[in-house]
Amino acid sequence: MLPMLAMAVARPFVGVLLWFWISFLNPHRTMYGAASDLPWALAAFCAMLAGCLFAAEPRRIQLNAVTGLMLLLMVCMTITSLQALGPPSAVWAKWSQVEKSLLALILTASLLTDRRRLHALIWIMVISIGYYGVRGGLFTVITAGNFRIYGPPSSMIEDNNHLAAAMLVALPLMNYLRMQSMHRGVRWALLAAMSLTLLAVLGSYSRGALLGLVATAFILCMRSRHKIVSALVLAACIGGAIGFMPERWTQRMETLNTYEADESANDRLIMWQTGWKLAVDRPLLGSGFTGPYDREVVNLVDPLSPARAVHSIWFEFLGEHGFPSFVVWFGIIVAGVFYTLRMARLTRGRADLAWAHDLARMAQVSIVAYLVSGTFLSLSYWDFFWTLLVIIAASHGLAMHAVRNGGATGVYHLAKAGVSSSPPLSGKLSGALR
């Protein structure tokens, strides 16, 4: 960490990679002792800001539909926090966490000035979540699937359901890197990582993840160049993985057919209704951050409902911030989907932009995985998914620049916008990222 922090001051994009590595992988949470509680993420964030100041990069914030709506969302959530019903200490702690993530993402968007930086960030995302996928898959094999897997403690993906959703979103990105890698060893390693991550998703015992896996597999087949072959391979892999799991896993998944009698499913339905009631009660502002978790706030709309996580990205955000902020939040997702569709259309048949075409198609699969899995989880403020949307917007900008100028996008210099690109990476590092 120490040498990387020093590098981040001189090269702010190093700080970006360090920040996201800490945020997504949570390596400090896998250690014992005092180091596990040190503010590593805060140190990386400060180093990144210092780098932006001392290195004079970026010189100008890059605005597009995604980053523009993120700025608007920051304003909206500040307004709803000022009028929040929950305890101020809890509200502003959550506000600080979310606003800091959005600020880092907006700075990151302005630093994604070439394809190599995009690939570096995608690699950080894949390595961070893929670590738990590979480890969880090996654990599932060793224990014959008889134990659940969990993420690092005190993190966004600590819960088995959240970890499973994260792995589903990361799977298409693994496949994208596999498609783009020039090295056979890297391609085989990513294929092995994808197989183990698939096992880890099942090993989470998450029923929502199973639904997300089905949706992900279907969209992945539809987005594949060889649909029939992909369908057969995916069916064999998923079928084999399910066949490997023990009887207790099958029994838990079968409760999807009898959700009316399942206490966990009923609690989710109740909390969805509570989130909706909180939004309807204060349609412009919602209850504010942590509102659904506070007993006194929930009593205002439904004294019989439990005060706990809403377990749905839709009703969580609606209940906490109301309808105007929800429109902005959902607009960020819509903007990401629009960029993938447009990028896939513009780059179809262009060999120099094959990377952008593949990224657009795989990003669509990741978005579907998040939306389906997130319907049953409290992941409205998940910075991993927001990072994907920022990458999509930046990739769209690179592809548009290449299309307009009739060339490839080896390095995208924003000279007219006043943004200077970083010094070229070393030959070995550049080759590794490719």
Residue, then its C-alpha position, 0 to 999 in steps of 0.5 A: m500500500l505505501p509505495m502505491l499511495a506514493m505513486a498515486v500522488a504522481r499518477p492519479f489513475v494509479g490512485v483510481l485503481l488502488w481505490f477500487w481494488i480496496s473498495f471491491l476486494n476489501p483485502h484488509r477485511t481478509m486479515y487479522g489484527a489491527a490492520s483489518d480496521l485501518p482506513w485503507a479506502l480513505a487513504a487511497f481516496c485522499a491519495m487519488l485526490a492529491g494526485c488530481l491536484f498535484a498532477a493537474e489531471p484531469r483538467r476538465i470533468q467529462l460530462n455525459a449522460v451517466t456522469g451528469l445524472m450522477l452529479l444530479l443524484m448527489v444533489c438529490m440525495t443531499i436534499t433528501s438527507l437534509q429532510a431525512l426522518g432517521p437519526p442524523s448520525a446514521v443518515w449523514a454517515k450513509w450520505s458521506q459513504v455514497e457521495k464519496s463513491l459518486l465523487a470518485l466515479i466522476l473523477t474516474a470518468s475524467l481519467l478514462t482517456d484511453r483503452r488501456r486505462l479502461h482495460a486496467l479498471i476492468w481487470i481490477m473489477v474482475i480480479s477483485i470479485g473473481y478472487y472470491g469466485v475462485r476461492g468460493g468455487l474451490f471451497t464448494v468443490i472441497t466441501a461438496g457444496n455442503f456449506r455456504i460461502y460468504g464475502p469479506p466481513s463488514s463489506m458490501i458483499e459480506d452477505n452470501n446473496h450480495l456476494a452471489a450477485a456480485m459474481l454474476v455481474a462480474l462473470p460477463l466481464m471475465n468473458y469479455l477479458r477472455m475474448q480480448s486477451m491475446h495470450r492463450g494462458v490468460r484465456w484458459a485461466l479466465l475460463a477456469a475462473m468463470s467455471l469456479t465462479l459459477l460453482a461459487v454462485l451456486g455454493s452461496y445457496s442464494r435463491g435470488a442468485l439462481l434466478g439471476l443465473v438463469a437470466t444471465a445465461f439466457i442473455l449471454c446466449m443471446r449476446s454470443r456470436h455463436k448462440i447454439v454452441s454457447a447455449l449448449v456449453l452453458a446448459a452443460c456447465i450449469g447442469g453439471a454444476i447443479g448436479f454436483m450440489p447436494e440434496r440440501w441445496t436442491q431442497r432450498m431451491e425448490t422453495l421458490n415454488t412454494y414462496e408463500a410458505d417461506e418466511s424469508a420470502n414473505d418478509r421480503l414482500i412485506m418490506w417491499q410494501t413498506g418501502w412503497k408506503l414510505a415513498v407514497d407517504r413522502p413522494l418528493l423526499g422519501s424517508g431519507f437514508t436508513g429510514p426503512y431500518d428505523r423503527e420510529v420511521v417505519n411506524l409512521v406508515d406500518p407499525l406491524s412491519p419490521a424495520r430492516a433491509v428492504h431487499s430490493i433495489w427498486f423499493e429501497f431507493l424509492g422508500e429512502h429518496g422518493f420518486p424524483s430521485f428514483v427517476v434520476w437513479f433509474g435514469i443512470i441505468v437507462a443511460g448505460v443501457f442506451y450507450t451499450l446499444r448504440m456502441a454495439r450498433l456503431t462498432r458492428g463489423r469493425a475489426d478495430l473496434a471489436w473490443a468496444h462491440d464485445l464490451a457493449r454486449m457483455a456489459q448488457v449481460s452484467i446489467v441484466a444480472y444486476l437488475v434481476s438479482g438486485t430485485f431481491l437485494s439491497l444493492s441500490y448504492w453498489d459502487f461496483f455496478w456504478t463503475l461498470l456504467v461509468i466504463i460503458a459511458a467512457s467506452h462509448g466516448l472512445a468508440m464515437h471518437a474513433v468512428r468520427n475520425g475513421g481510426a482506431t482508439g489506441v490512445y484517446h487524447l482529449a486535446k480539444a477538451g483540455v485533458s491530457s492523457s497519461p504517459p504511455l505504459s511500459g511495453k510489458l504492462s501494455g501487452a499484459l493489459r491487451 
